[in-house]
Amino acid sequence: MSKMADVNTNLGTTLKVTVTGGGPVGLSFALLLESLMGSKVAIKVYDGRWTQEGARIVWKGEEQENARRQQVVTIQSRQYLRLPKEVRDRVFQEGCYSEMWPKGPDSIRGYGPRNVRIAHFEDKLLELANEKKESIQLIPLRFDPEDRRDEIKSQHALVICEGAQSYTRDYFAEKFGSADKSMYSLEGDHVQDVILGLRVKSDLPDPMAVLLTVTQNRFLLNSLRGDGFLNMRLTDEEVEEVFGIDLKSKKFRDCIQSSPCVMEHTEKPGEFKSTTYSTLFLPAMLREGSPLWTRIQGGLKLFQIKEENLSAVTAFRLAMVHRPRFTAQLYPPTQKTPGTFGFLLGDAANAIHFWPGRGLNSGIASAISLARCLKLNWRDKGFREADFTRHEGLMAMLQYRHKSRAWRTMVTTDSNGNPCAIKNKIKQGIVESENGKFNKDSDIDELMSRLSQIRSRLKQRISGLPSDNTLRQHLRELDPQTLRTLVVSGSWDTFSVGGEEVEVDLLFSDPDSVGGEEVDVDLLFSDPDLPVPPERKQAGKVLAGLTARILVGVALAVGLYYLIPTLGGELSDSLHNIIDELLVQVTL
Ligand SMILES: Cc1cc2nc3c(=O)[nH]c(=O)nc-3n(C[C@H](O)[C@H](O)[C@H](O)COP(=O)(O)OP(=O)(O)OC[C@H]3O[C@@H](n4cnc5c(N)ncnc54)[C@H](O)[C@@H]3O)c2cc1C
């Protein structure tokens, strides 16, 4: 009998885990757990975007209404180096990734952040999961917690990785508690950004694209050697323009807003069509008649993108909430069932504004933490709440770190310290330029001053940064309104968003490191008042005595060294030799 066949009948020995959602986080988690526990775990993964093709599970295609996501995501080395080696080897094949962004506090062991297409990442994870049939069962179905109640009760863990709109998380709302919008609201209004995603091919070299991106908050280019998405933060008024038109019924549809689809460029100039809804992107049809379309063109010019290299348009609606907990006992143990714990991971736990590029990173960190935690606490019978104290702590750390960083990319402060949504600052810039309240030269000067400051900070970490002449020439070609909006949107608040990152190894040691991974000791908080045990006090005294003797020895030796030249001849030489020997011995 295969291990999968007896999953529901054999309590004990095998850890039984169901994962709902086989996106990048669900699959990463399944592969991590499999790599840690091998035959001791039986994992089922459900995803409604999959279908069976022969013996394999594959992604549904567009004909089955599954528009694969095309965005390029940046994964930090703190995360990707902790994925199983076989995952890294498949994902990061030559030509499938690039290193566009500089190293920072989230870069470990000398490795920088890497850009990959999310669809490529998911493809490789699914490919590998297909090869682990002994431990991972892939089920091409949407998971319904009501229909599968008995199945959930038979599992030790239900790991919910269904993304931001998770149905299973909401089904268990009484266990996980209600989300709180208040801390991501301004004057009672939940702050929401709508970002237009423009699939493009940019001709700008990466270093210049990075510089131009971090100098302002209106546009963000993330790409794989120029191919990627140019993201444009919209004002509330611009969102009203983002409509599709159904040419047959002559009706407008807000398809791009309510359930975003990708509108692909057709062969006709200026025509972007949704394959899902058969609608056309209205601003591109109106061209100069649409204020939004002219501003999109400003962004294309900023990143040196020819209009024919804009191949698709989509939109993302982004808002954040605070979640009270990520771990809960869903069903208690009974004589026949082991007791089931539920876990929120990835976007189902913490959906984060993508501007700082940390949603997937936070999701992978949550998967690493839970996989290590389950392995550490598995004792051939059910779990108890205390087993997840550290994992729950880590989830709270991820929420705090990544959402506070992302909030800084949604909201800024005015000169009196009053908070203000960045999209409203952009609106202010548009109004100013429409009223003729701008000075192109001083806007260029302001941007040049930011660019040169950022360039001097980045020059140790990125080579090939552009000169002042190149930058000024480039900015001169932009229209005054684009320049104004760039200026008022402000540059990235790198001081506030930088600093210490969440380190899973602090709570769960790396199983691959021999003798434990070296963790930055500055990150640990030791208790200054902790009583010192007597044997350590004794050792401390011995060490202090030794240090004092060494210091006296070194001082004497150095003093004599400078006196000897006055003695001259052989006496001087032999004293030199003795002192050299003494110095070697005390310093080793
Ligand atoms: C434009 C853009 C750029 C981004 N850039 C970055 C970046 O640079 N760096 C970064 O770290 N992050 C980035 N992100 C965020 C990143 O894409 C997400 O954090 C990541 O996709 C979350 O993965 P997930 O597996 O948790 O959820 P998802 O990717 O949403 O996957 C959820 C999966 O669950 C399945 N599912 C849902 N409900 C069910 C159900 N009931 N039953 C079965 N299956 C179900 C879905 O089909 C899907 O496959 C970006 C996001 C966007 C939109």
The ligand as an SDF file (V2000), in Angstrom:
LIG
                    3D

 53 58  0  0  0  0  0  0  0  0999 V2000
    2.9770   43.4150   -9.6660 C   0  0  0  0  0  0  0  0  0  0  0  0
    3.4980   42.6700   -8.4790 C   0  0  0  0  0  0  0  0  0  0  0  0
    4.8490   42.6680   -8.2150 C   0  0  0  0  0  0  0  0  0  0  0  0
    5.3360   41.9830   -7.1260 C   0  0  0  0  0  0  0  0  0  0  0  0
    6.6720   42.0090   -6.8820 N   0  0  0  0  0  0  0  0  0  0  0  0
    7.1580   41.3450   -5.8160 C   0  0  0  0  0  0  0  0  0  0  0  0
    8.5660   41.3490   -5.5620 C   0  0  0  0  0  0  0  0  0  0  0  0
    9.3660   41.9400   -6.2970 O   0  0  0  0  0  0  0  0  0  0  0  0
    9.0270   40.6690   -4.4750 N   0  0  0  0  0  0  0  0  0  0  0  0
    8.1890   40.0080   -3.6330 C   0  0  0  0  0  0  0  0  0  0  0  0
    8.6610   39.4300   -2.6440 O   0  0  0  0  0  0  0  0  0  0  0  0
    6.8600   39.9820   -3.8610 N   0  0  0  0  0  0  0  0  0  0  0  0
    6.3260   40.6220   -4.9250 C   0  0  0  0  0  0  0  0  0  0  0  0
    4.9850   40.5910   -5.1710 N   0  0  0  0  0  0  0  0  0  0  0  0
    4.1050   39.8310   -4.2510 C   0  0  0  0  0  0  0  0  0  0  0  0
    4.0270   38.3500   -4.6070 C   0  0  0  0  0  0  0  0  0  0  0  0
    3.6310   38.1740   -5.9480 O   0  0  0  0  0  0  0  0  0  0  0  0
    3.0500   37.6840   -3.6680 C   0  0  0  0  0  0  0  0  0  0  0  0
    3.4120   37.9770   -2.3420 O   0  0  0  0  0  0  0  0  0  0  0  0
    3.0630   36.1700   -3.8660 C   0  0  0  0  0  0  0  0  0  0  0  0
    2.5580   35.8420   -5.1330 O   0  0  0  0  0  0  0  0  0  0  0  0
    2.2220   35.4840   -2.7840 C   0  0  0  0  0  0  0  0  0  0  0  0
    2.2620   34.1050   -2.9740 O   0  0  0  0  0  0  0  0  0  0  0  0
    1.1450   33.1710   -2.3380 P   0  0  0  0  0  0  0  0  0  0  0  0
    1.5050   31.7950   -2.7770 O   0  0  0  0  0  0  0  0  0  0  0  0
    1.0070   33.4660   -0.9010 O   0  0  0  0  0  0  0  0  0  0  0  0
   -0.2350   33.6260   -2.9890 O   0  0  0  0  0  0  0  0  0  0  0  0
   -0.6870   33.6040   -4.5410 P   0  0  0  0  0  0  0  0  0  0  0  0
    0.4770   33.8980   -5.4040 O   0  0  0  0  0  0  0  0  0  0  0  0
   -1.8470   34.4990   -4.5840 O   0  0  0  0  0  0  0  0  0  0  0  0
   -1.1060   32.1020   -4.7650 O   0  0  0  0  0  0  0  0  0  0  0  0
   -2.2610   31.5780   -4.1810 C   0  0  0  0  0  0  0  0  0  0  0  0
   -2.6110   30.2660   -4.8510 C   0  0  0  0  0  0  0  0  0  0  0  0
   -3.7140   29.6850   -4.1630 O   0  0  0  0  0  0  0  0  0  0  0  0
   -4.6610   29.1740   -5.0890 C   0  0  0  0  0  0  0  0  0  0  0  0
   -5.9560   29.1460   -4.3990 N   0  0  0  0  0  0  0  0  0  0  0  0
   -6.6770   30.1890   -3.9440 C   0  0  0  0  0  0  0  0  0  0  0  0
   -7.7950   29.7410   -3.3280 N   0  0  0  0  0  0  0  0  0  0  0  0
   -7.7560   28.3910   -3.3920 C   0  0  0  0  0  0  0  0  0  0  0  0
   -8.6250   27.3620   -2.9160 C   0  0  0  0  0  0  0  0  0  0  0  0
   -9.7450   27.6100   -2.2370 N   0  0  0  0  0  0  0  0  0  0  0  0
   -8.2840   26.0860   -3.1760 N   0  0  0  0  0  0  0  0  0  0  0  0
   -7.1470   25.7750   -3.8470 C   0  0  0  0  0  0  0  0  0  0  0  0
   -6.2880   26.7200   -4.3130 N   0  0  0  0  0  0  0  0  0  0  0  0
   -6.5970   28.0020   -4.0710 C   0  0  0  0  0  0  0  0  0  0  0  0
   -4.5520   30.1240   -6.2700 C   0  0  0  0  0  0  0  0  0  0  0  0
   -5.0020   29.4820   -7.4480 O   0  0  0  0  0  0  0  0  0  0  0  0
   -3.0470   30.4260   -6.3070 C   0  0  0  0  0  0  0  0  0  0  0  0
   -2.3480   29.4980   -7.0950 O   0  0  0  0  0  0  0  0  0  0  0  0
    4.4590   41.2760   -6.2690 C   0  0  0  0  0  0  0  0  0  0  0  0
    3.0910   41.2770   -6.5260 C   0  0  0  0  0  0  0  0  0  0  0  0
    2.6080   41.9630   -7.6190 C   0  0  0  0  0  0  0  0  0  0  0  0
    1.1240   41.9580   -7.8820 C   0  0  0  0  0  0  0  0  0  0  0  0
  1  2  1  0
  2  3  1  0
  2 52  2  0
  3  4  2  0
  4  5  1  0
  4 50  1  0
  5  6  2  0
  6  7  1  0
  6 13  1  0
  7  8  2  0
  7  9  1  0
  9 10  1  0
 10 11  2  0
 10 12  1  0
 12 13  2  0
 13 14  1  0
 14 15  1  0
 14 50  1  0
 15 16  1  0
 16 17  1  0
 16 18  1  0
 18 19  1  0
 18 20  1  0
 20 21  1  0
 20 22  1  0
 22 23  1  0
 23 24  1  0
 24 25  2  0
 24 26  1  0
 24 27  1  0
 27 28  1  0
 28 29  2  0
 28 30  1  0
 28 31  1  0
 31 32  1  0
 32 33  1  0
 33 34  1  0
 33 48  1  0
 34 35  1  0
 35 36  1  0
 35 46  1  0
 36 37  1  0
 36 45  1  0
 37 38  2  0
 38 39  1  0
 39 40  1  0
 39 45  2  0
 40 41  1  0
 40 42  2  0
 42 43  1  0
 43 44  2  0
 44 45  1  0
 46 47  1  0
 46 48  1  0
 48 49  1  0
 50 51  2  0
 51 52  1  0
 52 53  1  0
M  END
$$$$
